[in-house]
Amino acid sequence: MEIKDSILDIPVQDPLEEDFSAADLNWGKYGTDEHHDEVALIPYDRVDEFILGECSNVECPTRFHIERGRKREKGSLKEYKSDEYLEYRVYWCSFGPENYGEGGGILPSRRYRLNTRNRAARPQSMRGCQCRFAVKRLYARPSVALIIYYERRHVNKSGSVCHGPLDRDAIGPGAKKIPYISNEIQQQTMSMIYLGIPVENVLQKHIEGVQRYCGTDAKVSSLASQYIHKLGMIIKRSTHELDLDDQASIRMWVERNKKYVFFYQDCSDTDPFILGIQTEWQLQQMIRFGHHSLMAADSTFGIKKLKYPLCTILVFDSRLHALPVAWIITRSVAKEDVLKWMKALRERARAVDSAWKINGFLVDDAAAEIDPIRDIFCCPVLFCLWRVRRSWLSNIVRRCNNIEVQREIFKRLGKIVNGIWDGANSVDAMEEFIQDFVDQTDFMRYFKACWVPKIEMWLTTMKTLPLASQEASGAIEAYHVKLKLKLYDDSHLGALQRVDWLVHKLITELHPIYWLDRYADESDSFQNVKEEYIASTSWHRALQIPDTAVIFDDKDHLFAKVVSQKDSSQTHLVWNPGSEFAFCDCAWSMQGNFCKHVIKVNMVCENHQGYQPSMASKSFKEILIDLWKKPVDDSISLDQSMAWINLMLDQIKKLVELNNSNDIGNLVNNLPLKWVAKKGRTSFGRPASVVGFLPNSKNGSKKAVILKKSRKRKRLSWFK
């Protein structure tokens, strides 16, 4: 757009509408190359109509007040330029410029109150809005007004929408008077709206949540509907693309959503980009299910498609399903960078519960840095086979056409892995494998390029670290499959190289799904969601298959048949039973997944003679033998070995005792007494037990009543 250096070159515009806004005007640039403004000329007698039009903005309805103004007398200037003013006023959105929403004190009255028609709103409605424009009544042409727009958007200094339907934190001028809404309630409400649950159900659950904090209040019901409507508009109009530049867009997102970010490091010449995301709900689940339990990592997801790979930190919930509790977006796997975000994640949990500690951490990548995990979480590290198994199986099915060849290749690869505990030479076994299947050119080209250079590293990691169970592998894989389905949607393929799109997908689609799964299970509502959630892993689907549905080939133990539960005339063939590298001909397995038929057959094989123990059992046995072989004269190694063995024995005894106990109450009574920190109240009113500690005298009862009233006044003051 050409920059005008004279007001005389700018035409005067007089729209036909009764009340018009900036959208009805053609804006030009006036000034110099170094400094120029967005301007328009209108008749001076139509300034009020322009202001009324700007106040009627649908997305950000507001009023404008005069922030400052100056006047000159006609004839006071002997020499003047074409843009000199006779009157000069700066109009500012009534939701700014001060930001009362950040918790400041009562703001003083404004100095200027020149226009009573467009007065400022109450001080408590000020939220730092930067929208403002200046109106100059030209000295040379008093009938013409020059409008200079400094900021057209209704945003605060950080670029966030700060009022109106798109504002995330307030409902118009009365935002400070709404009932208390915790992060938990807001997350619950937004998750239900994201998932398309009917408004009536969302409103009912929202009111129930608010009443836990505020008690029954008629104002709650009246304002709840408005709040739900506002959140619905936010979600409907929200977009991941806050700026055309992806890096600038993600900076804006981080600034607006600080409560979701536990670690952020912008990309620079010396530091890589790292973004750690964890909502309040995810933090609660990590503390709840991770304490004295296992955590896992689904690492380097989307390394070939996404701009930055995604790592997910998982815990295992009450049904032992993998639950995402943090997302880390970064390309760096260097030890010093992993230490940064892992430490921040641990400290966030410790800030809530100082005693929080995990018992083990599962990794799925042999190249993952183990030292940061041991340094930060001080726990054993286990290795999960699901990633290498899935990669091998999916490429075998895709690159080999003959199903018998597919079975044999997968079996041989499993034999190579199994051989690391049997003393076999993995190098010789690998060379023999390549020679035997040299005619499978497509698969061998892939295998030599992707796996041969690093197969020794993977086998060494499997032998060094204890292996996780098939149940853990199936749970992590189930999460990975759901993540893949959500992110690799064909309609969004053009956005895969944007970080803001990835963040938007995680927060608005994946997070609400897992929230609803847990909510449906714990509240026993949304029965169809609960049923799908329970059956979401192959392990739980395998538990529904009876043992009688498994038929073995008792001669050579080459295969097993599993009768379908839906159609008894149909059977699935599981080749190489009893091994983690068993091959099934069902559709789910042919996509590279851990299917329920393989898991069920392996469960039954554990109780049959003639089948080898699982790789996880072999790994555990190998570790115990290594500990037992520690020399007696090596005191440090001996102490460490004994500590490990005693820890494992203690945990095994507790599990056996719990499993055999018919009355859990007797078991709980025998546990040692532990003192815990007093939790904050999450219900309305004082507990009845507190009254028992008050004096029984009349004076004591009066004091109790006074105390109760004063506490009530204090609580109500929070909402005023």
C-alpha positions, 0 to 999 in steps of 0.5 A: 500500500502506498504511503501518503505524505499529505492529508490532501491526497487522502479522500474523505469517506462518508458511508451510507450506513447510519452507524458504521465501523472501521470495516466500512472504511478504506484505510490508507497509510500516512507518514514516512517510510520510517513512521506511518499510521493507518488513517481514514478521513470522515466528516467530523459530524459523523464521528459519534456514528463511527464510535457507535459502530465500533462499539457494536463489534459482534466478537468484542462488544464494548464502549470507548472512553476518551483517554486523553484530549487536547484543544486549540482555539481557532486562529491560535496558529499562524503557520500549520501543517495539513494534519494539525489539529483543532481538537485531538482525542484518543479513544480507548476501549473501556476494557483497558488500558489497565488490567484489573484482571491480573489482581491489582487493587481498585483503580483510580477514576480516570482523569478525563470524562469528556464524553458522557455518551461513551463513558468507561465501564466500571474499573473492575472490567478493565482487562488491559485491552490495547484497542485504541484510535485517535480522532483529529479535527483538522485545523485547516478543515474543521468539518473533517476528522482524521481517524488514526487507528493504533490497534484494531484488535481487542487484545492485551499486551501479550496478544490474548483476547481479553474480553468478549465471547472469545475471552477465555477468562472472563464473561464481560464486565461482571466477570469478577462476580461469577462463582468460583470456577476451579481449573478442574471444573473448567477442564471438565466443562471444556472437555465435554464441549470438545467431545460434542456432549449435549449442552443440557448434560454439560450444564448439569455437570458444570452446576454440580461442580460449581456447587461443590465449592459455592453451595446452592446459589440461584446465581450459579444456575443463571450464570452457568448457562452464560458461561457454557455458551461463552466456552462453546463460542470459544471452542467453535471459533478457536483456531490453532493458527494465531500467527502466520509464522509458526514460531510466533504463533507457538510463542503466543500460545505459550503466553496465553496458556502458561498453566498448561506449560511445564517447560518451554525453551525457544529455538536459538543458535545454542538451544533447541526448541522444547515445549512441555505440555501438561494440564491440571488434570494430567498433573492430578493423574500423574500424581495419583497413578504414578506414585509408587507405580510405573511411568512410561514413554511413547517416544519419537512419535512422528519423526518423519512427518511432524516438524518436531517429534512428539514424546508422551509420558504415560502412567497406567490407570486403575484398569492398567490402560496407558494414560497420557500425563504430559507431552514433550515436543522437541527434536533433541534427545541429548542428555542435557536437554532431556534432563531439563524437561524431566526435572521440570516435570518431577518438580511440578509433581513434587510441588503438589506432593513432596513424597511423590515417587515412581517405582519404575520407568519404561522406555521403548527406544534403545537410543533413549538416554537412561541416565537422566531417568535414573538421575531424576526419578531414582528408579529402575528402567525397564525396556518395552518390546512393543515398538520394535515388534510393531515395526518389524511385523508391519514391514514384514506384512507390507513387503512380503506377499507370501503369508508362510514367508511372513510367519517364518521371518517373524519367527526367526527375528523372535528367535534372534532376540530370544537367543540373547538369554540362551548364549547364542551368537547374535552376529552369526544368527543375523548373517544366517537370517539374511542369507536364508531370506535373501530372495525377499529383496524389498524387506531385506533392503529395508532391514539392512538400511534401518536395523542392521547398523543398530541391531547390536545396540537394541539387543544389548539394551534388551539384555541389559534392562529388564523387559516389560510385560505384554500387558504394558506393551499392549497398553502403550501400543493402544495409546500410540494407535489412538494418537496416530489415528487422531493426528494423521487425519487426511484433512490436516495433512497440510498442517503437519509441519506446524507446531501450533496445529499439533498442540491444538490437536492434543489439547482439543481432541486427544486430551478430552477423549482420555478425560471422558474415558476416566470420567465415564469409568469413575462416575459410572456414566456414559455407558457406551464410552465406558465399555469402549474404554474398558475394551480399548487394549488387546489385553482386556479384550483377551481376558474375554476369551475363554481358555476353551476357545484356544486349541493347540497343536500338541505335536510340534507346538507350531501353532494354536487356533483361537475360536472367534467369539462372534462367529464360532465357525471362524478361527484365527491361526496363531503361529509360534505360540508362547512367544512375544513374536507370535504371528496371527492372521487376524486383520488387527495383527496384520496391521502390526498390532499386538492382537488379543489372540496372541496375548490369549494364547500366550496366557494359556501357554504359561500353564502348559508344559513344552512352551518356553517362558516369556522373554520378560520372565527370562529377563527377570530371571537373568537379573536375579541370577546376576545379583546372586552371583555378586562376589561376597567380598565386594561389599557395595555390590553385595549391599546393592544386590541384597537391597534389590532382592529385599525390595522385590521380595517385599513387594511380591509378599504384599501382592500375594497377601492381598491376592489371598486375603478375603477381608481387605479390612484386616489387611489395611489394619495391619499396615504401618501408620503413615502421617500425611499432609492435610488436604485442602477442602473441596466441599462447601462448609465446615466438616461436622467433626470440627464442631466437636472440638469447640467448648460446650459452654454458652460462651463457647457456643457463641464463639462458634456461631461468630466464627462460623458467620465470619468464615461465611462472610469471608467465603462470600467476599471471594465472589464479590 
